[in-house]
Amino acid sequence: MTAMKRWNVEILIGEVDNRTYAEAQLYDEIRDDLVGTGQARLRPDEPDIPEIGDEIAVSRALSELGHRLLVAAAGDLEEATHHHVSLER
C-alpha cells in the first residue's frame, strides 16, 4: 500500500440575512486557500426545516469547492507542462 495522505474539509454553517450560509475550506499539505461558499433561503410557502437549508447550503459550498479544486489542478498542470489544459468530467 502506498503512503496515505489526509486532506480535511472544514465546514462552517450559519445564518446571514435570513439565509443559511455555508463555507467549505480545504486543508491539505499543499494549500489552505481553497474555499467554496453556498447559500439557501427559505421561501414563504416552504416549511421551516433548518436541517434542509443546511444541507442545501453545504452541498452548494462543496460543489463550488470541488470546482475551484479542479481549476487549481488545471492551472498546476498547465504550469508543469506549459500547455493549455481543459479538465472535463
Backbone as numpy.savetxt, mean C-alpha at the origin, in Angstrom:
# Nx Ny Nz CAx CAy CAz Cx Cy Cz
17.39 -24.84 1.80 16.54 -23.66 1.80 17.43 -22.42 1.80
17.05 -21.44 1.01 17.80 -20.19 0.96 17.47 -19.34 2.19
18.28 -18.33 2.40 18.06 -17.43 3.53 16.73 -16.71 3.38
16.06 -16.57 4.49 14.77 -15.89 4.50 14.97 -14.39 4.74
14.09 -13.61 4.15 14.06 -12.18 4.39 12.73 -11.86 5.03
12.71 -10.80 5.78 11.46 -10.37 6.41 11.18 -8.93 6.00
10.04 -8.74 5.41 9.54 -7.41 5.11 8.30 -7.21 5.96
8.17 -6.07 6.56 7.03 -5.78 7.41 6.23 -4.62 6.83
4.92 -4.74 6.94 4.03 -3.66 6.54 3.28 -3.21 7.79
3.41 -1.93 8.10 2.69 -1.35 9.22 1.46 -0.66 8.66
0.32 -0.94 9.26 -0.94 -0.34 8.80 -1.53 0.50 9.92
-1.78 1.74 9.62 -2.42 2.66 10.55 -3.81 2.98 10.02
-4.79 2.98 10.90 -6.18 3.24 10.51 -6.74 4.31 11.43
-7.43 5.27 10.85 -8.03 6.33 11.66 -9.18 6.98 10.93
-9.76 7.96 11.58 -10.85 8.73 11.01 -10.38 10.15 10.73
-10.62 10.62 9.51 -10.26 11.98 9.11 -11.44 12.55 8.33
-12.02 13.65 8.82 -13.13 14.31 8.13 -14.25 13.34 7.77
-14.69 12.54 8.74 -15.78 11.57 8.56 -15.48 10.51 7.51
-14.22 10.24 7.29 -13.79 9.18 6.38 -12.82 8.28 7.14
-12.83 7.02 6.78 -11.84 6.11 7.33 -10.60 6.25 6.46
-9.47 6.42 7.10 -8.20 6.63 6.43 -7.25 5.50 6.85
-6.53 4.95 5.88 -5.54 3.92 6.19 -4.23 4.26 5.49
-3.15 3.92 6.17 -1.81 4.12 5.62 -1.06 2.82 5.80
-0.46 2.32 4.73 0.33 1.09 4.77 1.76 1.45 4.39
2.69 1.16 5.30 4.10 1.49 5.04 4.92 0.21 5.07
5.74 0.04 4.02 6.62 -1.12 3.91 7.96 -0.83 4.55
8.41 -1.77 5.37 9.75 -1.70 5.96 10.51 -2.93 5.52
11.65 -2.71 4.86 12.53 -3.81 4.48 13.97 -3.34 4.63
14.91 -4.20 4.25 16.30 -3.83 4.44 16.80 -2.84 3.39
15.99 -2.58 2.37 16.40 -1.67 1.31 15.88 -0.25 1.55
14.62 -0.16 1.88 13.99 1.17 2.00 12.85 1.11 3.00
12.48 2.29 3.46 11.30 2.37 4.33 10.43 3.56 3.93
10.54 3.93 2.67 9.83 5.11 2.20 8.62 4.80 1.33
8.27 3.54 1.18 7.12 3.20 0.36 5.86 3.19 1.21
4.93 4.06 0.86 3.69 4.21 1.62 2.51 4.24 0.65
1.47 3.52 1.01 0.22 3.58 0.26 -0.87 4.09 1.18
-1.79 4.85 0.63 -2.90 5.36 1.44 -4.23 4.95 0.80
-5.25 4.89 1.62 -6.58 4.57 1.14 -7.63 5.20 2.03
-8.79 5.43 1.45 -9.90 6.03 2.19 -11.19 5.28 1.90
-12.10 5.41 2.81 -13.46 4.91 2.62 -14.39 5.90 3.29
-15.56 6.08 2.73 -16.53 6.97 3.37 -17.88 6.27 3.40
-18.63 6.60 4.40 -19.95 6.03 4.59 -20.97 6.88 3.85
-21.74 6.24 3.00 -22.83 6.94 2.31 -24.03 7.01 3.24
-24.86 8.03 3.07 -26.01 8.19 3.98 -26.96 6.98 4.00
-27.06 6.26 2.90 -28.00 5.14 2.83 -27.39 3.80 3.25
-26.14 3.80 3.72 -25.45 2.56 4.10 -25.46 2.40 5.62
-25.47 1.16 6.09 -25.38 0.94 7.54 -23.98 1.30 8.04
-23.91 1.80 9.26 -22.63 2.21 9.84 -21.97 1.01 10.50
-21.07 0.36 9.75 -20.31 -0.79 10.25 -18.84 -0.43 10.08
-18.21 0.10 11.14 -16.83 0.61 11.03 -15.84 -0.40 10.48
-16.00 -1.69 10.79 -15.05 -2.69 10.32 -15.00 -2.75 8.79
-16.14 -2.52 8.15 -16.17 -2.56 6.69 -15.40 -1.37 6.12
-15.57 -0.21 6.72 -14.80 0.96 6.29 -13.31 0.73 6.46
-12.94 0.08 7.57 -11.52 -0.25 7.78 -11.01 -1.16 6.68
-11.78 -2.19 6.35 -11.37 -3.15 5.32 -11.19 -2.47 3.97
-12.12 -1.60 3.63 -12.04 -0.92 2.33 -10.84 0.01 2.28
-10.66 0.82 3.33 -9.54 1.76 3.35 -8.20 1.02 3.34
-8.09 -0.06 4.11 -6.84 -0.82 4.16 -6.57 -1.50 2.83
-7.60 -2.06 2.21 -7.38 -2.72 0.92 -6.90 -1.71 -0.12
-7.44 -0.52 -0.09 -6.99 0.51 -1.02 -5.56 0.96 -0.73
-5.22 1.06 0.54 -3.85 1.43 0.91 -2.85 0.35 0.48
-3.20 -0.92 0.69 -2.32 -2.01 0.27 -2.18 -2.08 -1.24
-3.28 -1.81 -1.94 -3.23 -1.81 -3.40 -2.29 -0.72 -3.91
-2.42 0.47 -3.33 -1.53 1.56 -3.73 -0.08 1.24 -3.38
0.14 0.66 -2.20 1.50 0.27 -1.80 2.07 -0.74 -2.79
1.28 -1.71 -3.20 1.74 -2.70 -4.18 2.12 -2.04 -5.49
1.32 -1.08 -5.93 1.63 -0.37 -7.17 2.94 0.41 -7.04
3.10 1.09 -5.92 4.34 1.85 -5.70 5.57 0.95 -5.66
5.42 -0.24 -5.08 6.52 -1.19 -5.04 6.88 -1.67 -6.44
5.87 -1.92 -7.27 6.12 -2.33 -8.65 6.83 -1.23 -9.44
6.41 0.02 -9.24 7.07 1.15 -9.90 8.52 1.27 -9.43
8.75 1.08 -8.14 10.12 1.15 -7.61 10.98 0.04 -8.21
10.42 -1.16 -8.31 11.17 -2.28 -8.90 11.51 -2.01 -10.35
10.58 -1.44 -11.10 10.84 -1.11 -12.49 11.97 -0.08 -12.59
11.93 0.92 -11.72 12.98 1.93 -11.71 14.33 1.34 -11.36
14.35 0.43 -10.39 15.61 -0.22 -10.01 16.14 -1.07 -11.16
15.25 -1.76 -11.86 15.65 -2.60 -12.98 16.17 -1.75 -14.15
15.51 -0.62 -14.40 15.99 0.28 -15.45 17.38 0.81 -15.11
17.58 1.14 -13.85 18.89 1.65 -13.43 19.97 0.58 -13.59
19.63 -0.66 -13.29 20.61 -1.75 -13.39 20.90 -2.16 -14.82
19.89 -2.10 -15.70 20.06 -2.59 -17.08 20.27 -1.48 -18.09
19.95 -0.25 -17.71 20.02 0.91 -18.61 19.07 0.73 -19.80
17.96 0.04 -19.58 16.92 -0.14 -20.59 15.57 0.20 -19.99
14.66 0.66 -20.84 13.30 0.94 -20.38 12.64 -0.37 -19.96
11.93 -0.33 -18.86 11.26 -1.52 -18.33 9.78 -1.24 -18.18
8.97 -2.19 -18.58 7.53 -2.13 -18.38 7.11 -3.41 -17.69
6.79 -3.32 -16.41 6.37 -4.50 -15.66 4.85 -4.58 -15.69
4.37 -5.66 -16.25 2.93 -5.87 -16.32 2.58 -7.12 -15.55
1.33 -7.21 -15.18 0.86 -8.38 -14.43 0.70 -9.56 -15.34
